[in-house]
Amino acid sequence: MEKNTPAVNNKKYGRHIVQYPPEVSACVGCNACEIVCALVHEGKTGPMLRRIFLERDTVMLFNHVIYTCQHCVDHPCYDACPKKDAAMCLDEEKGIVYINPEFCIGCKRCIKACPFEPKRINFNKSEKKAVKCDLCRDRENGPACVEFCQVRCIGLSDQPLPPPPPAPPLPEGKPNENDSEQTPSA
Amino acid sequence: MEKLYGYVGKIARINLTSGEVSIVPTSNYVPKYLGGRGVCNKIFWDEVGPGVKAFDPENKIIFMTGPTTGTGIPTGGRTVIAGISPQCYPEQYTWSGIGGWFGAELKYAGYDGLIIEGKASDRSYIWINDDEISILPADEIWGLYTYETQLKLEEIHGKDVKSLVIGPAGENLLRMAVVASANETAAGKGGFGAVFGSKNLKAITVRGTGTVQPADVDAVLRLRHKMGKPLYYTNPVKIAQAFEGPGMNFPVEEGVKEIRTCCSHGCNQHCPRLFLDVKSATQKSGRTNQVSKCVGPFAIEWVNDCSWVPAQTFATEQNNNPACLMMSGAVVPPDLTDPAVPELFDVHPGDTYNLWEPDYDRGMVINELCSQYGLNKWDIIVWLMPWLAMGKKEGVLDDLDLGMEIDPSSEEFMKHLLEMIVYRKGYYGNLFAEGMARAIRELGKEKYGDTIYQGRFSKRLNGQRLDIPISFEAAWGYSAHWNGRGYQGSIDITAWLPILLELMSSSRDPQPNTHHHDTIEYMREARKDLYHGLAVPKSAIMNEIKAELKEAVTSCDWQLPDVYWPSAEAELFEAATGVKMSEEEMITAAERLKNLFRAILIRNYGRTREMEVNEVLPLHSYPDADGNVLDQKGFDVLVNNYYKLRGWDIKTGWPTRETYEKLGLKDVADELEAIGKLPD
């Protein structure tokens, strides 16, 4: 059963959220991606409600890693769902594997079937339902995590890289003493 | 009461002596005391009377989040620790703000705050795993540096836990020991790391799997785009061949590699600099990453003091940028069509001190050691180190045997000295472990504190030499901070005068949560009559109100206040809690918190006008970078006006009954009257 959209033809993974390398933009570990993800989907925040997963580099603060659902073209999570097409669904046009919470029975088979470690499907223990990235398919501005990332270190896999920051108002490496003195201190 | 969003409803009371844990409903305190420091003040007022010392088991560590914490409101990651401070001189109630990720995780575990009391019989740490709170032996982590403590706790309990920890400085009861939550994210002021140590408490570790619900998600998302005007620029690794800092620009042979980083959960800004792959004194690899905020760069170089630009403090509608945006280097270019540009960008270069030449490696190692030992950099980098440099030049340290030749510009000497202090080795190790305020008094303040350094030269006055004492003490046991002399001494009198009032009525250096802000119109108005007009005291009070709200709601000093967005704090509070309060009602709430804080100082520590005025006079009797000294007669008038505007008696400095009662603090007035501490 082919479920690919033209955008993801001949790829193992569908359109998904990617983290850029630090040469493009280093993640600052703020957790905004997780927070806004939970807010737009659930109206709350919390680790069990996120559909994107930030593993913070507690001390060195440089290697923050963001894990996301890859929207696998072979979608093992969908295949494992006993309520497929009601609970775990495919948006064939957009190449999105998503959960309709109304019909999720909380069996966790999708989580077990997820081929990644850490798993990219979360479990809302209060509602006893699986939750996963749906690329904010019904959201006008697209994925909230991308919209609210303050350093644009994540983006959609089929989109171009974000531009570098604009040059500062004054040239770098300036020898002029007064220039550097304008750097404020708190 | 209608459902309160934002809060999660419980405060855990943990008694380390008995091991008992009980739950206090947050609704006992909110919305009246808002959250954060406001709730800390109320708990302390209710539970800790006069006579308790910082290291007594009866002292409490009160940790509070705000209603915005964990909601997605950008600056809600800020939290507060309060209690009797060993760093304050004399010891008194104070607080310290801290960012990081602990507060949000604590709320996910179901707690808005913690009240930690008593003293554990053995070295311990607190482990909070949602509903389960345990006091566990700390044998595996006692003695570790702060970073290694964090990592060990993650190894024991899982990568996803969040911790507040102390380093060896806190364990050894150094009065300037911090409580750290990550690399350079710490409750720096107050010495609460030593209070942890006095209770045999090494750390608090939490895992929370629950949720936090703001009242208005759309408002939260709007605030994320609005607060601090995030620019959404990328953050690539930047490599330069020179180090640039405040007034600093020098080549670094191996290059300077850095990015920007974020310092609290959910923030929408990335103000601090993170220097990558710098020299380390504690890592086996010899390299580490080091966050740098304000004082850090001064361990690298101190030829000139910190400069100041009016636009940092005063704004126009055309040029109005929060500190975070300026610190992040992402600030948009000035709007040069603004007629106030000449005033706003009139750079006040820092005074020349010639304390030490640039050394990138030494500076990074000192910063790292402060972070790893868990030391307050304000006591080390901008007080101890300049004191050593100036004292040596003036020949007053010749009798001090510190085991090596005194040379704060030497990495080896500083490593030796910090180790001696942190582990309380010998007389001088123990002496400086008590913090600079106490060490200098023990040595003899007249010689070791008040000796004039002859090497301060004002760039504002074409190199004129100005007096400054070798000890940068400002008040209450804390070093100078935007006081117009000492570290960050080039700030204008229109700014340092209201800051002086804020310092006077506080119990510590208040600037970390009260960086002064106002409009350019204020600056012009203040200049007309600095001491007799109402511009200065009104500006001080406005900033104090905003500071109370910042640490109650909570939000960050580097984002707010925005003088052109006065309702910001009310909007944050409503988005989080659903409680609609007007700007005026928020001001009343802030006044309530300030007056309760003052009542604590009056009841527990005998605070009076005479006491607080005398406390701040010494430093301000030396000239600022423009040659101004405090006009003491004028200051009397200024204090009168400040007290009158606050509703405080001008003779004693005590709030009147009417002031307490209009703020809903009649019980406080009654208690103070019973002990004779209401004005006649």
Interface residues (C-beta under 8 A of the other chain):
Chain A: Y20 P22 E23 V24 S25 A26 C27 V28 G29 C30 N31 A32 I35 V36 A38 L39 V40 E42 G43 K44 T45 G46 P47 M48 L49 E55 R56 T58 V59 M60 L61 F62 K125 S126 A144 F148 C149 Q150 V151 R152 C153 P162 P163 P164 P165 P166 P168 P169 E172 G173 K174 P175 E177 N178 D179 S180 E181 Q182 T183 P184 S185 A186
Chain B: G70 T71 G72 P74 W101 A104 Y108 Y147 Q150 L151 E154 K159 D160 A182 N183 G208 T209 G210 T211 V212 Q213 P214 V217 V220 L221 R224 H225 P230 Y232 Y233 T234 N235 P236 V237 A240 Q241 A242 E244 G245 P246 G247 M248 N249 I259 R260 T261 C262 H265 G266 C267 N268 Q269 H270 L274 L276 T288 N289 V291 K293 C294 P297 C306 S307 W308 V309 Q312 A323 M326 M327 G329 A330 P333 P334 F345 V347 P349 G350 Q488 H515 D557 W558
